[in-house]
Amino acid sequence: MIRFAREEELEKVNELRKEVNDVHVEGRPDIFKPGFDAVLRDYIYEIWKDPNKDIVVAERDGEICGVAVLNCIYKPGSPFMFPRDFMDVDEFCVAKKYRRQGVATELIEFIKKYAKDKGFQRLELNMWEFNEGALKFYESVGFETYRRYMEVKL
Ligand SMILES: CC(C)(COP(=O)(O)OP(=O)(O)OC[C@H]1O[C@@H](n2cnc3c(N)ncnc32)[C@H](O)[C@@H]1OP(=O)(O)O)[C@@H](O)C(=O)NCCC(=O)NCCS
């Protein structure tokens, strides 16, 4: 079942947020700080209070096993660009023991419908290049790369 989180579930949501953080720490220890300190933990309550953000969860066997944080973005125009809006998907995670069972696919289906119902025509997300499993997953549900960050290590 996919639905919006309840306040009393936010600590469980944090366990999943920590899983994502651990993936990032392992993949880019030069960028991400290890651990999951109080600032990161409490940030879920800022998200909870933000009227532009939503926390969606997947529940299986009475357990919260997946999460996504949604952010409604409204970008003003600039001399280069037209104004644009989209729904950004962040902090996306399925608990290890529930992976490869279609949970993330169901989350994205729910998010696509919700975003459409709110009048958005695009979903957007960013991800780290080392995270090949996540890339395969996002591509499997229709995401395409439309912009890149590049680096050269010196
Ligand atoms: C990425 C993630 C959310 C996918 O969740 P999931 O519930 O396992 O995904 P699904 O079961 O819906 O997968 C659907 C399809 O995506 C592809 N896919 C998913 N995970 C994959 C992986 N690790 N490697 C290759 N393909 C993968 C497959 O085509 C899969 O279909 P199949 O199982 O029939 O082969 C999950 O692996 C995860 O939480 N990873 C850790 C956190 C993370 O990296 N989050 C993203 C941060 S940007």
The ligand as an SDF file (V2000), in Angstrom:
LIG
                    3D

 48 50  0  0  0  0  0  0  0  0999 V2000
   16.8480    1.8750   -6.0230 C   0  0  0  0  0  0  0  0  0  0  0  0
   15.7680    1.2450   -5.1500 C   0  0  0  0  0  0  0  0  0  0  0  0
   14.8580    2.3180   -4.5870 C   0  0  0  0  0  0  0  0  0  0  0  0
   14.9300    0.2650   -6.0170 C   0  0  0  0  0  0  0  0  0  0  0  0
   13.8720   -0.2650   -5.2140 O   0  0  0  0  0  0  0  0  0  0  0  0
   13.1460   -1.6700   -5.5200 P   0  0  0  0  0  0  0  0  0  0  0  0
   11.8800   -1.7090   -4.7440 O   0  0  0  0  0  0  0  0  0  0  0  0
   14.1130   -2.7660   -5.3140 O   0  0  0  0  0  0  0  0  0  0  0  0
   12.8210   -1.5490   -7.0770 O   0  0  0  0  0  0  0  0  0  0  0  0
   11.7820   -2.4400   -7.9190 P   0  0  0  0  0  0  0  0  0  0  0  0
   11.6290   -3.7880   -7.2860 O   0  0  0  0  0  0  0  0  0  0  0  0
   10.5290   -1.6560   -8.1260 O   0  0  0  0  0  0  0  0  0  0  0  0
   12.5830   -2.5780   -9.2920 O   0  0  0  0  0  0  0  0  0  0  0  0
   11.9700   -2.4480  -10.5640 C   0  0  0  0  0  0  0  0  0  0  0  0
   13.0060   -2.7150  -11.6480 C   0  0  0  0  0  0  0  0  0  0  0  0
   14.0790   -1.7490  -11.5460 O   0  0  0  0  0  0  0  0  0  0  0  0
   15.3250   -2.3890  -11.8810 C   0  0  0  0  0  0  0  0  0  0  0  0
   16.1800   -2.4340  -10.6990 N   0  0  0  0  0  0  0  0  0  0  0  0
   15.8520   -2.1610   -9.4060 C   0  0  0  0  0  0  0  0  0  0  0  0
   16.9240   -2.2640   -8.6030 N   0  0  0  0  0  0  0  0  0  0  0  0
   17.9560   -2.6220   -9.3880 C   0  0  0  0  0  0  0  0  0  0  0  0
   19.3250   -2.8960   -9.1320 C   0  0  0  0  0  0  0  0  0  0  0  0
   19.8700   -2.8080   -7.9000 N   0  0  0  0  0  0  0  0  0  0  0  0
   20.1230   -3.2440  -10.1680 N   0  0  0  0  0  0  0  0  0  0  0  0
   19.6130   -3.3300  -11.4320 C   0  0  0  0  0  0  0  0  0  0  0  0
   18.3120   -3.0820  -11.7350 N   0  0  0  0  0  0  0  0  0  0  0  0
   17.4980   -2.7390  -10.7180 C   0  0  0  0  0  0  0  0  0  0  0  0
   14.9670   -3.7890  -12.3360 C   0  0  0  0  0  0  0  0  0  0  0  0
   14.6870   -3.7160  -13.7300 O   0  0  0  0  0  0  0  0  0  0  0  0
   13.6810   -4.0610  -11.5530 C   0  0  0  0  0  0  0  0  0  0  0  0
   12.8660   -5.0490  -12.1390 O   0  0  0  0  0  0  0  0  0  0  0  0
   13.1570   -6.6130  -11.8240 P   0  0  0  0  0  0  0  0  0  0  0  0
   13.3180   -6.7480  -10.3220 O   0  0  0  0  0  0  0  0  0  0  0  0
   11.9330   -7.3000  -12.3490 O   0  0  0  0  0  0  0  0  0  0  0  0
   14.4170   -6.9630  -12.5670 O   0  0  0  0  0  0  0  0  0  0  0  0
   16.4190    0.4300   -3.9710 C   0  0  0  0  0  0  0  0  0  0  0  0
   17.3910   -0.4300   -4.5050 O   0  0  0  0  0  0  0  0  0  0  0  0
   17.0520    1.2730   -2.9010 C   0  0  0  0  0  0  0  0  0  0  0  0
   16.3670    1.7370   -1.9940 O   0  0  0  0  0  0  0  0  0  0  0  0
   18.3890    1.4680   -2.9700 N   0  0  0  0  0  0  0  0  0  0  0  0
   19.1200    2.1470   -1.8960 C   0  0  0  0  0  0  0  0  0  0  0  0
   18.7800    3.6180   -1.7550 C   0  0  0  0  0  0  0  0  0  0  0  0
   19.0480    4.3750   -3.0240 C   0  0  0  0  0  0  0  0  0  0  0  0
   20.0370    4.1850   -3.7060 O   0  0  0  0  0  0  0  0  0  0  0  0
   18.1180    5.2870   -3.3310 N   0  0  0  0  0  0  0  0  0  0  0  0
   18.2210    6.1490   -4.4780 C   0  0  0  0  0  0  0  0  0  0  0  0
   18.9630    7.3880   -4.1150 C   0  0  0  0  0  0  0  0  0  0  0  0
   19.0500    8.4800   -5.5010 S   0  0  0  0  0  0  0  0  0  0  0  0
  1  2  1  0
  2  3  1  0
  2  4  1  0
  2 36  1  0
  4  5  1  0
  5  6  1  0
  6  7  2  0
  6  8  1  0
  6  9  1  0
  9 10  1  0
 10 11  2  0
 10 12  1  0
 10 13  1  0
 13 14  1  0
 14 15  1  0
 15 16  1  0
 15 30  1  0
 16 17  1  0
 17 18  1  0
 17 28  1  0
 18 19  1  0
 18 27  1  0
 19 20  2  0
 20 21  1  0
 21 22  1  0
 21 27  2  0
 22 23  1  0
 22 24  2  0
 24 25  1  0
 25 26  2  0
 26 27  1  0
 28 29  1  0
 28 30  1  0
 30 31  1  0
 31 32  1  0
 32 33  2  0
 32 34  1  0
 32 35  1  0
 36 37  1  0
 36 38  1  0
 38 39  2  0
 38 40  1  0
 40 41  1  0
 41 42  1  0
 42 43  1  0
 43 44  2  0
 43 45  1  0
 45 46  1  0
 46 47  1  0
 47 48  1  0
M  END
$$$$
